[in-house]
């Protein structure tokens, strides 16, 4: 017995439904391709013969305006009639000193602008385009839009002799002893803020002083570019402090180059075999890993 379905559409009904959907989609497509109502008001004599060229021109104009304006907003500008006038009103900003609102004004998205401010406030330095592209959330498409409005510390001066004079003035400064430099001394260095200067001093105190300027690279937040810039202005005159490995309570010592696991092994070895007499005794402790040994040795005394 043939099964009959209660809810079915006749062939004529299906054809009408398909035609209705097709007409509806065609009307939506026509509305999308038609120029805005303002274009029709400004061109009352518009005919169907030149409507296609006008539609293409309006689409190109919309695309150019969207790419050229640095603002990521959907609200129209009531004061400016065109994107060209709006671009002229935007002033370039120095990225190291610009506020969050100023970064948003030139076209940075909120998250990227916020990440830039956090990075700088934490002691980071942005000196060139490569540093900006390292910021989390930044991409090349956004950078192409905001690039004309960004000034780096080295591009603030339009003169050619400006960077040369700055380099000469930096070389004329007397070198700073890295082991005795104050917070103000480090803060005055190019690319070093108050936060990073305080972090360097804390790292220096935990070490007991620097034995090499290259150790400054290990300080968190100091970029390689900033280190290369300030290295000629640094020196080490006062030696670092050392501790006696035979008399110091190794369980309470807190040194960046002495892991807790190694300090326990050293304490156990000293308790069982007596005092350490030379650096070779230290190499007997943990032969598979000697990286701690080379770093810690300048801070150890055996007498």
VEXDOTI-493008 format. One record per atom (N, C-alpha, C, O): x, y, z; residue in one letter. Coordinates in pm, whole numbers, padded with zeros to 5 digits, always signed. Layout:
<atoms>
XYZa;...
</atoms>
This chain:
<atoms>
+00085-00119+00000x;+00000+00000+00000x;+00088+00124+00000x;+00180+00134+00081x;+00062+00218-00087x;+00143+00339-00101x;+00118+00431+00018x;+00004+00460+00053x;+00226+00477+00080x;+00214+00564+00198x;+00185+00706+00154x;+00253+00759+00066x;+00085+00768+00214x;+00048+00905+00183x;+00098+00998+00292x;+00086+00968+00411x;+00154+01109+00253x;+00206+01208+00348x;+00103+01320+00362x;+00048+01369+00263x;+00079+01358+00483x;-00024+01460+00509x;+00025+01598+00474x;-00051+01679+00419x;+00153+01628+00504x;+00208+01761+00480x;+00299+01756+00358x;+00416+01719+00371x;+00251+01792+00245x;+00328+01796+00121x;+00292+01921+00044x;+00188+01982+00068x;+00380+01959-00047x;+00358+02075-00133x;+00339+02029-00276x;+00410+01942-00327x;+00243+02090-00337x;+00222+02057-00478x;+00334+02112-00564x;+00409+02199-00520x;+00345+02063-00685x;+00454+02106-00773x;+00444+02255-00802x;+00546+02325-00807x;+00323+02304-00820x;+00304+02448-00847x;+00344+02533-00727x;+00402+02641-00744x;+00314+02484-00606x;+00350+02559-00485x;+00502+02566-00469x;+00556+02669-00429x;+00571+02456-00500x;+00718+02456-00488x;+00780+02553-00586x;+00876+02623-00553x;+00726+02558-00707x;+00779+02652-00807x;+00758+02796-00763x;+00848+02878-00777x;+00640+02826-00709x;+00614+02963-00661x;+00705+03000-00545x;+00752+03114-00536x;+00730+02903-00454x;+00817+02930-00339x;+00959+02959-00385x;+01024+03052-00335x;+01008+02879-00480x;+01144+02901-00531x;+01155+03035-00601x;+01255+03105-00587x;+01052+03072-00678x;+01054+03201-00747x;+01051+03317-00649x;+01117+03419-00670x;+00975+03302-00540x;+00968+03408-00440x;+01103+03429-00370x;+01148+03542-00351x;+01167+03319-00333x;+01298+03328-00268x;+01400+03391-00362x;+01482+03472-00321x;+01395+03352-00491x;+01489+03407-00589x;+01470+03557-00606x;+01567+03632-00613x;+01343+03602-00612x;+01316+03745-00624x;+01361+03822-00501x;+01414+03933-00511x;+01340+03762-00384x;+01381+03828-00260x;+01532+03846-00254x;+01581+03953-00218x;+01606+03741-00289x;+01753+03750-00289x;+01801+03848-00395x;+01898+03920-00373x;+01736+03850-00510x;+01775+03946-00615x;+01752+04089-00572x;+01833+04176-00604x;+01643+04114-00501x;+01617+04251-00452x;+01721+04295-00349x;+01765+04410-00351x;+01761+04205-00259x;+01865+04238-00161x;+01997+04267-00230x;+02071+04356-00188x;+02027+04192-00336x;+02151+04216-00410x;+02147+04349-00482x;+02248+04419-00488x;+02031+04387-00535x;+02017+04516-00605x;+02035+04631-00507x;+02100+04730-00538x;+01976+04617-00386x;+01992+04722-00285x;+02138+04738-00242x;+02182+04849-00212x;+02212+04628-00239x;+02354+04635-00201x;+02437+04705-00307x;+02530+04778-00274x;+02402+04683-00437x;+02480+04741-00546x;+02440+04884-00579x;+02519+04958-00637x;+02319+04924-00543x;+02276+05060-00573x;+02356+05161-00492x;+02390+05132-00378x;+02387+05279-00546x;+02457+05383-00470x;+02368+05437-00360x;+02246+05421-00367x;+02425+05501-00258x;+02346+05554-00148x;+02247+05658-00197x;+02257+05710-00308x;+02150+05688-00109x;+02046+05785-00144x;+02104+05923-00168x;+02051+06001-00247x;+02215+05954-00097x;+02276+06086-00113x;+02328+06105-00256x;+02326+06216-00310x;+02375+05997-00317x;+02426+06006-00453x;+02314+06037-00550x;+02332+06114-00645x;+02197+05979-00526x;+02082+06008-00614x;+02036+06152-00598x;+01995+06214-00696x;+02043+06207-00475x;+02004+06346-00455x;+02100+06441-00524x;+02059+06542-00582x;+02230+06409-00517x;+02329+06496-00579x;+02331+06483-00731x;+02382+06571-00799x;+02275+06373-00785x;+02272+06350-00929x;+02128+06320-00972x;+02095+06205-01000x;+02040+06422-00977x;+01899+06397-01011x;+01880+06349-01155x;+01779+06287-01186x;+01976+06377-01242x;+01963+06338-01382x;+02022+06201-01409x;+02047+06166-01524x;+02045+06123-01304x;+02107+05993-01320x;+02017+05899-01400x;+01898+05887-01372x;+02073+05834-01499x;+01998+05741-01583x;+02055+05602-01566x;+02163+05585-01508x;+01985+05503-01617x;+02031+05366-01605x;+02154+05340-01690x;+02223+05241-01668x;+02183+05427-01787x;+02298+05404-01874x;+02429+05429-01800x;+02528+05358-01821x;+02429+05531-01713x;+02555+05559-01640x;+02547+05514-01496x;+02636+05547-01417x;+02444+05439-01459x;+02431+05394-01319x;+02540+05294-01283x;+02589+05293-01170x;+02578+05209-01379x;+02681+05108-01349x;+02814+05173-01315x;+02879+05131-01220x;+02855+05275-01392x;+02982+05344-01363x;+02976+05417-01231x;+03075+05423-01158x;+02858+05475-01198x;+02845+05546-01070x;+02853+05450-00953x;+02912+05481-00849x;+02791+05331-00971x;+02797+05231-00864x;+02941+05188-00841x;+02987+05179-00727x;+03013+05160-00951x;+03154+05118-00937x;+03237+05227-00871x;+03323+05199-00787x;+03211+05354-00909x;+03287+05464-00850x;+03259+05480-00702x;+03350+05508-00625x;+03132+05462-00661x;+03100+05476-00519x;+03162+05366-00437x;+03206+05389-00324x;+03167+05241-00493x;+03230+05130-00423x;+03379+05156-00405x;+03433+05133-00297x;+03449+05204-00513x;+03592+05234-00501x;+03618+05344-00400x;+03713+05336-00322x;+03532+05449-00401x;+03551+05559-00306x;+03536+05510-00163x;+03612+05550-00075x;+03436+05423-00140x;+03415+05370-00005x;+03535+05288+00041x;+03577+05299+00156x;+03592+05206-00050x;+03708+05123-00013x;+03828+05209+00018x;+03901+05182+00114x;+03852+05315-00064x;+03968+05401-00040x;+03955+05475+00092x;+04052+05487+00167x;+03836+05527+00120x;+03815+05600+00245x;+03835+05510+00365x;+03890+05554+00466x;+03792+05386+00355x;+03805+05297+00468x;+03950+05260+00495x;+03990+05242+00610x;+04030+05248+00388x;+04171+05214+00406x;+04254+05334+00447x;+04352+05318+00520x;+04217+05454+00402x;+04300+05571+00429x;+04279+05628+00567x;+04373+05682+00626x;+04157+05619+00622x;+04134+05680+00753x;+04191+05592+00862x;+04174+05470+00856x;+04260+05649+00964x;+04322+05570+01068x;+04227+05535+01181x;+04267+05463+01273x;+04101+05584+01177x;+04009+05559+01288x;+03931+05431+01263x;+03879+05410+01153x;+03922+05346+01363x;+03847+05222+01354x;+03711+05245+01420x;+03686+05197+01530x;+03623+05319+01351x;+03492+05351+01406x;+03391+05350+01294x;+03425+05378+01179x;+03267+05320+01328x;+03160+05315+01230x;+03076+05439+01232x;+02984+05452+01151x;+03103+05535+01324x;+03025+05657+01333x;+03079+05760+01236x;+03201+05778+01230x;+02994+05828+01159x;+03043+05930+01065x;+03090+06053+01139x;+03043+06084+01248x;+03185+06122+01077x;+03238+06244+01134x;+03148+06360+01095x;+03137+06393+00976x;+03084+06422+01194x;+02989+06530+01167x;+03059+06659+01129x;+02999+06744+01063x;+03182+06677+01169x;+03253+06802+01146x;+03330+06802+01016x;+03351+06907+00956x;+03374+06683+00971x;+03455+06675+00850x;+03376+06607+00741x;+03311+06505+00764x;+03381+06663+00624x;+03303+06610+00513x;+03374+06500+00439x;+03309+06425+00366x;+03505+06486+00454x;+03580+06386+00379x;+03692+06330+00462x;+03733+06388+00562x;+03743+06212+00418x;+03852+06149+00491x;+03980+06226+00477x;+04067+06217+00564x;+03997+06301+00370x;+04120+06377+00350x;+04134+06485+00457x;+04242+06501+00514x;+04025+06559+00485x;+04030+06661+00589x;+04051+06598+00725x;+04118+06656+00810x;+03995+06481+00746x;+04011+06415+00875x;+04155+06372+00897x;+04205+06382+01009x;+04224+06326+00792x;+04364+06286+00805x;+04452+06406+00837x;+04548+06394+00913x;+04422+06522+00779x;+04503+06640+00803x;+04493+06687+00948x;+04584+06753+00998x;+04383+06653+01016x;+04366+06698+01154x;+04442+06612+01253x;+04452+06649+01370x;+04496+06497+01210x;+04567+06406+01299x;+04714+06444+01305x;+04780+06459+01202x;+04764+06461+01425x;+04903+06497+01444x;+04985+06375+01484x;+04939+06297+01567x;+05104+06357+01428x;+05190+06244+01469x;+05226+06253+01616x;+05237+06363+01671x;+05245+06139+01680x;+05278+06133+01822x;+05405+06053+01841x;+05437+05964+01762x;+05477+06085+01947x;+05599+06012+01982x;+05555+05889+02063x;+05496+05903+02170x;+05584+05771+02014x;+05525+05649+02067x;+05569+05619+02210x;+05493+05557+02285x;+05689+05661+02249x;+05737+05633+02384x;+05667+05718+02490x;+05665+05680+02607x;+05611+05832+02452x;+05548+05921+02548x;+05399+05940+02523x;+05332+06009+02601x;+05346+05882+02418x;+05205+05900+02384x;+05116+05830+02487x;+05150+05723+02537x;+05002+05891+02516x;+04905+05832+02608x;+04820+05730+02534x;+04829+05715+02412x;+04737+05659+02611x;+04649+05560+02551x;+04551+05625+02453x;+04525+05570+02346x;+04498+05741+02490x;+04403+05810+02401x;+04471+05858+02273x;+04411+05853+02166x;+04595+05905+02284x;+04667+05950+02165x;+04698+05834+02070x;+04691+05850+01948x;+04731+05719+02126x;+04754+05602+02041x;+04625+05557+01973x;+04627+05515+01857x;+04513+05566+02043x;+04385+05533+01982x;+04348+05634+01874x;+04287+05598+01774x;+04385+05760+01896x;+04350+05866+01803x;+04415+05846+01667x;+04353+05877+01565x;+04538+05796+01663x;+04607+05780+01536x;+04573+05648+01468x;+04617+05623+01356x;+04494+05561+01535x;+04447+05442+01467x;+04480+05309+01530x;+04438+05206+01477x;+04553+05305+01642x;+04581+05178+01706x;+04452+05122+01768x;+04379+05198+01831x;+04423+04993+01751x;+04312+04933+01824x;+04334+04943+01975x;+04448+04957+02020x;+04226+04935+02051x;+04237+04955+02195x;+04332+04854+02260x;+04415+04891+02342x;+04319+04726+02223x;+04403+04624+02286x;+04550+04646+02255x;+04636+04630+02342x;+04580+04681+02131x;+04720+04704+02093x;+04775+04828+02165x;+04887+04826+02215x;+04696+04937+02168x;+04739+05058+02237x;+04763+05030+02385x;+04860+05079+02443x;+04674+04952+02447x;+04691+04918+02588x;+04816+04834+02610x;+04887+04855+02709x;+04845+04739+02520x;+04966+04656+02533x;+05092+04740+02515x;+05193+04714+02581x;+05087+04841+02427x;+05203+04928+02409x;+05232+05006+02536x;+05347+05015+02578x;+05128+05063+02599x;+05147+05140+02722x;+05198+05051+02835x;+05286+05092+02910x;+05144+04930+02846x;+05190+04838+02952x;+05336+04800+02930x;+05413+04791+03026x;+05374+04777+02807x;+05512+04739+02777x;+05609+04852+02813x;+05715+04826+02871x;+05574+04976+02780x;+05660+05090+02810x;+05666+05116+02960x;+05773+05143+03014x;+05552+05107+03029x;+05549+05131+03173x;+05625+05024+03250x;+05672+05049+03361x;+05638+04904+03191x;+05715+04798+03256x;+05864+04810+03229x;+05942+04725+03274x;+05905+04914+03158x;+06047+04934+03131x;+06090+04901+02990x;+06209+04910+02957x;+05996+04862+02905x;+06030+04831+02767x;+06060+04955+02686x;+06020+05066+02721x;+06131+04936+02577x;+06170+05047+02490x;+06132+05016+02347x;+06159+04907+02297x;+06068+05112+02281x;+06030+05099+02140x;+06108+05204+02062x;+06080+05323+02071x;+06206+05159+01986x;+06296+05248+01915x;+06279+05243+01763x;+06325+05333+01693x;+06213+05139+01712x;+06200+05128+01567x;+06080+05039+01534x;+06013+04986+01622x;+06054+05025+01405x;+05936+04953+01357x;+05934+04809+01404x;+05828+04755+01435x;+06050+04746+01411x;+06058+04606+01452x;+06007+04588+01594x;+05947+04485+01626x;+06032+04687+01681x;+05985+04677+01820x;+05833+04686+01828x;+05772+04620+01912x;+05772+04765+01742x;+05626+04779+01744x;+05560+04648+01702x;+05460+04606+01761x;+05614+04583+01599x;+05554+04460+01548x;+05567+04345+01646x;+05502+04242+01629x;+05651+04360+01750x;+05662+04257+01852x;+05551+04266+01956x;+05530+04172+02032x;+05480+04378+01959x;+05373+04396+02056x;+05261+04296+02029x;+05224+04274+01914x;+05208+04236+02135x;+05104+04135+02120x;+04978+04196+02059x;+04929+04298+02107x;+04927+04134+01953x;+04806+04180+01887x;+04832+04270+01767x;+04740+04301+01693x;+04958+04311+01747x;+04991+04401+01637x;+05011+04321+01510x;+05068+04212+01513x;+04964+04374+01398x;+04986+04310+01269x;+05025+04414+01165x;+05013+04535+01189x;+05072+04367+01051x;+05123+04457+00948x;+05013+04542+00885x;+05040+04653+00839x;+04890+04491+00881x;+04782+04569+00820x;+04753+04695+00900x;+04736+04803+00843x;+04747+04682+01032x;+04725+04799+01117x;+04845+04892+01111x;+04830+05015+01111x;+04965+04835+01106x;+05085+04917+01106x;+05093+05004+00980x;+05140+05117+00988x;+05050+04954+00865x;+05053+05033+00742x;+04964+05157+00755x;+04992+05260+00693x;+04857+05147+00834x;+04766+05260+00849x;+04821+05364+00945x;+04813+05484+00917x;+04879+05320+01056x;+04921+05415+01161x;+05065+05461+01143x;+05108+05555+01211x;+05141+05397+01054x;+05284+05429+01040x;+05310+05577+01014x;+05404+05631+01072x;+05232+05648+00929x;+05263+05790+00904x;+05246+05879+01026x;+05293+05993+01027x;+05179+05828+01131x;+05151+05912+01248x;+05236+05873+01368x;+05210+05923+01478x;+05335+05786+01351x;+05418+05739+01462x;+05558+05798+01449x;+05621+05791+01344x;+05607+05856+01559x;+05742+05908+01566x;+05822+05826+01667x;+05777+05804+01780x;+05939+05782+01626x;+06029+05711+01716x;+06127+05810+01778x;+06145+05920+01724x;+06191+05774+01890x;+06286+05867+01953x;+06395+05915+01860x;+06442+06028+01874x;+06437+05832+01764x;+06545+05871+01674x;+06498+05954+01556x;+06580+06004+01479x;+06362+05968+01538x;+06310+06041+01423x;+06236+06168+01461x;+06168+06227+01377x;+06250+06213+01587x;+06181+06334+01630x;+06238+06456+01561x;+06164+06551+01531x;+06368+06455+01534x;+06431+06570+01471x;+06434+06550+01321x;+06470+06443+01272x;+06397+06654+01246x;+06396+06645+01100x;+06533+06673+01039x;+06554+06646+00921x;+06623+06725+01116x;+06754+06760+01064x;+06842+06636+01054x;+06821+06539+01126x;+06938+06641+00965x;+07028+06527+00945x;+07134+06525+01054x;+07180+06417+01092x;+07174+06640+01103x;+07282+06647+01199x;+07235+06615+01340x;+07317+06598+01429x;+07104+06605+01361x;+07051+06579+01495x;+07101+06449+01554x;+07155+06451+01665x;+07086+06333+01485x;+07134+06208+01542x;+07285+06206+01566x;+07331+06145+01662x;+07361+06274+01479x;+07506+06276+01499x;+07542+06351+01626x;+07629+06308+01701x;+07475+06465+01651x;+07504+06541+01771x;+07467+06463+01895x;+07538+06468+01996x;+07353+06389+01888x;+07312+06311+02003x;+07413+06202+02033x;+07445+06177+02150x;+07463+06136+01929x;+07562+06030+01949x;+07689+06087+02011x;+07749+06023+02098x;+07730+06205+01968x;+07851+06266+02025x;+07829+06301+02172x;+07919+06281+02254x;+07710+06352+02205x;+07684+06389+02344x;+07682+06266+02433x;+07728+06272+02547x;+07628+06153+02383x;+07625+06032+02463x;+07766+05981+02489x;+07795+05934+02599x;+07855+05989+02390x;+07991+05941+02409x;+08070+06032+02503x;+08166+05988+02565x;+08030+06160+02513x;+08104+06252+02597x;+08071+06235+02745x;+08143+06287+02830x;+07963+06163+02778x;+07927+06142+02917x;+08030+06051+02983x;+08078+05957+02920x;+08064+06077+03110x;+08156+05986+03180x;+08089+05852+03204x;+07969+05847+03227x;+08165+05742+03199x;+08105+05610+03221x;+08052+05595+03363x;+08105+05655+03457x;+07949+05515+03377x;+07883+05491+03505x;+07925+05355+03558x;+07920+05255+03487x;+07967+05351+03685x;+08002+05224+03748x;+07873+05147+03773x;+07787+05191+03850x;+07860+05033+03710x;+07736+04956+03718x;+07710+04904+03859x;+07595+04878+03895x;+07814+04888+03939x;+07796+04834+04075x;+07768+04941+04179x;+07730+04908+04292x;+07784+05067+04145x;+07756+05175+04241x;+07653+05274+04188x;+07620+05370+04257x;+07602+05253+04068x;+07508+05347+04008x;+07379+05352+04090x;+07328+05249+04135x;+07327+05472+04108x;+07203+05492+04181x;+07083+05476+04086x;+07099+05459+03965x;+06966+05483+04145x;+06845+05474+04064x;+06837+05589+03965x;+06794+05570+03852x;+06877+05708+04007x;+06874+05825+03920x;+06975+05811+03806x;+06947+05851+03693x;+07094+05754+03836x;+07196+05735+03733x;+07147+05642+03622x;+07166+05669+03504x;+07083+05533+03661x;+07034+05436+03562x;+06913+05491+03487x;+06896+05465+03368x;+06830+05567+03557x;+06711+05624+03494x;+06749+05725+03386x;+06674+05745+03290x;+06865+05788+03401x;+06910+05889+03303x;+06964+05826+03175x;+06982+05896+03076x;+06990+05697+03176x;+07040+05631+03055x;+06931+05622+02950x;+06814+05607+02985x;+06965+05631+02822x;+06863+05624+02716x;+06796+05487+02712x;+06862+05384+02710x;+06663+05489+02711x;+06587+05365+02703x;+06562+05298+02836x;+06496+05194+02841x;+06614+05355+02946x;+06596+05298+03079x;+06502+05388+03159x;+06534+05505+03183x;+06389+05336+03198x;+06296+05411+03281x;+06314+05379+03428x;+06403+05303+03466x;+06227+05437+03510x;+06238+05417+03655x;+06212+05271+03692x;+06276+05217+03782x;+06116+05207+03624x;+06083+05068+03656x;+06200+04975+03622x;+06236+04890+03703x;+06258+04992+03505x;+06370+04907+03465x;+06494+04935+03548x;+06570+04843+03578x;+06516+05060+03585x;+06630+05095+03670x;+06619+05027+03807x;+06718+04976+03859x;+06499+05026+03863x;+06477+04959+03992x;+06497+04809+03979x;+06548+04745+04072x;+06458+04752+03865x;+06476+04608+03844x;+06624+04573+03830x;+06666+04467+03876x;+06703+04659+03767x;+06847+04635+03754x;+06914+04637+03890x;+07000+04553+03919x;+06877+04733+03974x;+06938+04742+04107x;+06903+04620+04191x;+06988+04568+04264x;+06779+04573+04182x;+06739+04454+04257x;+06817+04332+04210x;+06860+04251+04292x;+06836+04318+04080x;+06914+04207+04026x;+07059+04216+04070x;+07122+04115+04101x;+07114+04338+04074x;+07251+04359+04118x;+07269+04322+04265x;+07370+04262+04302x;+07172+04358+04348x;+07181+04327+04492x;+07175+04177+04516x;+07245+04125+04602x;+07090+04106+04441x;+07082+03961+04458x;+07211+03891+04414x;+07250+03790+04471x;+07276+03947+04312x;+07402+03888+04267x;+07516+03916+04364x;+07606+03835+04382x;+07510+04034+04427x;+07625+04082+04503x;+07712+04173+04420x;+07825+04204+04459x;+07661+04215+04306x;+07737+04301+04216x;+07764+04229+04084x;+07759+04106+04075x;+07792+04308+03982x;+07822+04252+03850x;+07973+04228+03837x;+08054+04308+03884x;+08008+04118+03773x;+08148+04092+03741x;+08174+04117+03593x;+08289+04123+03550x;+08067+04130+03515x;+08078+04158+03372x;+07956+04239+03329x;+07845+04216+03376x;+07978+04334+03238x;+07867+04415+03189x;+07769+04329+03111x;+07650+04361+03106x;+07816+04220+03051x;+07728+04132+02975x;+07620+04068+03061x;+07517+04024+03009x;+07642+04062+03194x;+07540+04006+03283x;+07412+04089+03282x;+07305+04040+03316x;+07424+04214+03243x;+07306+04302+03240x;+07204+04253+03139x;+07086+04285+03150x;+07247+04175+03041x;+07153+04119+02943x;+07051+04026+03009x;+06942+04005+02955x;+07086+03970+03125x;+06998+03875+03193x;+06885+03945+03267x;+06793+03879+03315x;+06890+04076+03279x;+06786+04150+03350x;+06658+04150+03268x;+06659+04185+03150x;+06549+04112+03329x;+06422+04101+03258x;+06374+04238+03211x;+06376+04334+03287x;+06330+04246+03085x;+06274+04368+03030x;+06374+04454+02955x;+06334+04551+02890x;+06503+04421+02961x;+06604+04499+02890x;+06624+04440+02750x;+06672+04328+02736x;+06586+04515+02648x;+06597+04467+02511x;+06742+04469+02463x;+06821+04549+02514x;+06778+04384+02367x;+06915+04386+02314x;+06953+04521+02253x;+07068+04562+02262x;+06856+04590+02190x;+06885+04720+02131x;+06922+04823+02237x;+07014+04902+02219x;+06849+04822+02349x;+06879+04915+02458x;+07014+04884+02521x;+07090+04975+02555x;+07045+04755+02536x;+07174+04718+02594x;+07289+04766+02506x;+07388+04820+02557x;+07278+04748+02375x;+07384+04792+02284x;+07399+04944+02288x;+07509+04996+02266x;+07292+05014+02317x;+07297+05161+02319x;+07364+05213+02445x;+07436+05313+02440x;+07342+05147+02560x;+07396+05198+02687x;+07528+05134+02725x;+07596+05181+02816x;+07567+05026+02656x;+07691+04956+02693x;+07815+05047+02692x;+07898+05035+02782x;+07832+05137+02592x;+07951+05223+02595x;+07956+05317+02715x;+08063+05370+02747x;+07845+05339+02781x;+07841+05432+02895x;+07850+05361+03029x;+07832+05424+03133x;+07878+05231+03028x;+07885+05153+03152x;+08026+05099+03173x;+08099+05071+03078x;+08061+05084+03297x;+08189+05025+03335x;+08172+04958+03471x;+08070+04978+03538x;+08270+04879+03512x;+08270+04815+03644x;+08403+04848+03712x;+08509+04804+03669x;+08393+04924+03818x;+08511+04963+03894x;+08515+04894+04030x;+08618+04841+04071x;+08404+04894+04097x;+08398+04828+04229x;+08372+04679+04210x;+08276+04642+04142x;+08455+04592+04268x;+08436+04447+04249x;+08310+04398+04321x;+08261+04461+04415x;+08260+04286+04275x;+08143+04226+04337x;+08181+04159+04468x;+08296+04121+04489x;+08084+04146+04556x;+08107+04081+04686x;+08100+03930+04670x;+08025+03879+04586x;+08178+03859+04750x;+08181+03712+04746x;+08138+03657+04882x;+08133+03730+04981x;+08107+03530+04884x;+08072+03463+05010x;+08159+03338+05025x;+08195+03273+04927x;+08190+03307+05150x;+08274+03191+05180x;+08188+03066+05175x;+08094+03051+05253x;+08221+02978+05084x;+08139+02860+05066x;+08155+02760+05179x;+08073+02668+05193x;+08258+02775+05260x;+08282+02681+05369x;+08218+02726+05500x;+08200+02645+05590x;+08183+02853+05512x;+08124+02903+05637x;+07981+02954+05620x;+07911+02972+05720x;+07938+02978+05500x;+07804+03032+05476x;+07700+02922+05490x;+07719+02809+05447x;+07587+02959+05551x;+07474+02868+05562x;+07408+02857+05425x;+07331+02944+05386x;+07437+02750+05354x;+07390+02734+05217x;+07239+02715+05208x;+07180+02738+05102x;+07177+02674+05317x;+07032+02654+05314x;+06956+02786+05315x;+06838+02790+05278x;+07021+02895+05358x;+06952+03024+05367x;+06999+03123+05261x;+06943+03232+05251x;+07098+03087+05182x;+07150+03180+05083x;+07054+03188+04965x;+06996+03087+04924x;+07039+03308+04911x;+06951+03330+04796x;+07031+03401+04687x;+07047+03523+04688x;+07081+03321+04595x;+07164+03374+04487x;+07107+03329+04353x;+07069+03213+04339x;+07100+03420+04254x;+07041+03382+04124x;+07113+03268+04054x;+07052+03196+03975x;+07243+03250+04083x;+07320+03146+04016x;+07333+03019+04099x;+07405+02927+04059x;+07267+03012+04212x;+07276+02894+04298x;+07137+02836+04320x;+07066+02879+04411x;+07095+02740+04237x;+06964+02679+04255x;+06953+02608+04390x;+07053+02568+04448x;+06832+02594+04437x;+06809+02532+04569x;+06859+02389+04571x;+06914+02343+04672x;+06841+02317+04461x;+06886+02178+04454x;+07037+02169+04468x;+07088+02080+04538x;+07110+02257+04403x;+07256+02256+04410x;+07304+02295+04550x;+07400+02237+04601x;+07238+02393+04611x;+07279+02435+04746x;+07264+02321+04846x;+07347+02308+04937x;+07161+02239+04833x;+07144+02124+04923x;+07254+02021+04901x;+07305+01962+04996x;+07290+01999+04774x;+07397+01903+04745x;+07531+01953+04799x;+07609+01875+04854x;+07557+02083+04785x;+07681+02140+04838x;+07687+02127+04990x;+07791+02093+05045x;+07576+02154+05056x;+07572+02143+05203x;+07595+01999+05247x;+07666+01976+05345x;+07537+01903+05177x;+07555+01761+05213x;+07699+01717+05189x;+07755+01643+05270x;+07759+01762+05081x;+07898+01726+05051x;+07993+01784+05157x;+08085+01717+05203x;+07969+01910+05194x;+08056+01973+05294x;+08043+01905+05429x;+08141+01893+05502x;+07925+01860+05463x;+07903+01793+05591x;+07971+01657+05594x;+08017+01612+05699x;+07977+01591+05479x;+08033+01457+05474x;+08184+01457+05451x;+08256+01377+05510x;+08232+01547+05363x;+08374+01544+05325x;+08455+01660+05382x;+08577+01662+05366x;+08394+01754+05446x;+08468+01867+05499x;+08466+01986+05405x;+08387+01991+05311x;+08554+02082+05429x;+08555+02208+05355x;+08602+02187+05211x;+08677+02095+05179x;+08554+02278+05126x;+08602+02281+04988x;+08736+02351+04984x;+08756+02454+05049x;+08827+02296+04909x;+08962+02353+04904x;+08993+02424+04773x;+09080+02511+04769x;+08923+02390+04666x;+08952+02449+04535x;+08827+02437+04446x;+08734+02364+04479x;+08827+02510+04335x;+08712+02501+04244x;+08689+02360+04189x;+08577+02326+04152x;+08795+02278+04183x;+08777+02143+04130x;+08687+02058+04219x;+08621+01965+04172x;+08683+02091+04350x;+08592+02018+04440x;+08446+02042+04402x;+08361+01954+04419x;+08418+02160+04352x;+08280+02190+04315x;+08236+02109+04194x;+08118+02073+04182x;+08329+02081+04104x;+08295+02005+03984x;+08261+01860+04015x;+08201+01791+03932x;+08301+01814+04132x;+08270+01676+04170x;+08125+01662+04220x;+08075+01550+04236x;+08061+01773+04245x;+07929+01769+04306x;+07823+01721+04208x;+07751+01625+04235x;+07815+01788+04096x;+07707+01759+04001x;+07762+01765+03859x;+07734+01860+03786x;+07841+01665+03820x;+07908+01669+03689x;+07816+01686+03568x;+07856+01752+03473x;+07693+01629+03568x;+07613+01643+03444x;+07579+01787+03407x;+07558+01816+03289x;+07573+01877+03505x;+07535+02016+03477x;+07637+02109+03541x;+07644+02119+03663x;+07716+02176+03457x;+07820+02266+03509x;+07791+02412+03477x;+07877+02497+03500x;+07672+02443+03425x;+07641+02582+03392x;+07636+02669+03517x;+07679+02784+03514x;+07586+02615+03629x;+07581+02691+03753x;+07723+02715+03805x;+07749+02818+03868x;+07812+02622+03780x;+07948+02632+03832x;+08022+02750+03772x;+08085+02827+03846x;+08018+02768+03643x;+08090+02877+03577x;+08034+03013+03615x;+08109+03110+03625x;+07903+03022+03636x;+07843+03150+03673x;+07869+03184+03819x;+07891+03300+03854x;+07866+03082+03905x;+07878+03106+04050x;+08022+03124+04097x;+08045+03188+04199x;+08117+03070+04024x;+08256+03069+04070x;+08311+03209+04102x;+08382+03221+04202x;+08283+03316+04025x;+08337+03448+04061x;+08284+03503+04194x;+08339+03599+04247x;+08178+03444+04247x;+08118+03494+04371x;+08155+03408+04493x;+08101+03429+04602x;+08245+03311+04475x;+08280+03217+04582x;+08424+03242+04626x;+08512+03267+04544x;+08445+03234+04758x;+08580+03231+04816x;+08592+03105+04899x;+08493+03055+04953x;+08713+03052+04909x;+08737+02927+04978x;+08807+02947+05111x;+08836+02849+05180x;+08836+03069+05149x;+08905+03095+05276x;+08823+03191+05361x;+08864+03225+05472x;
</atoms>
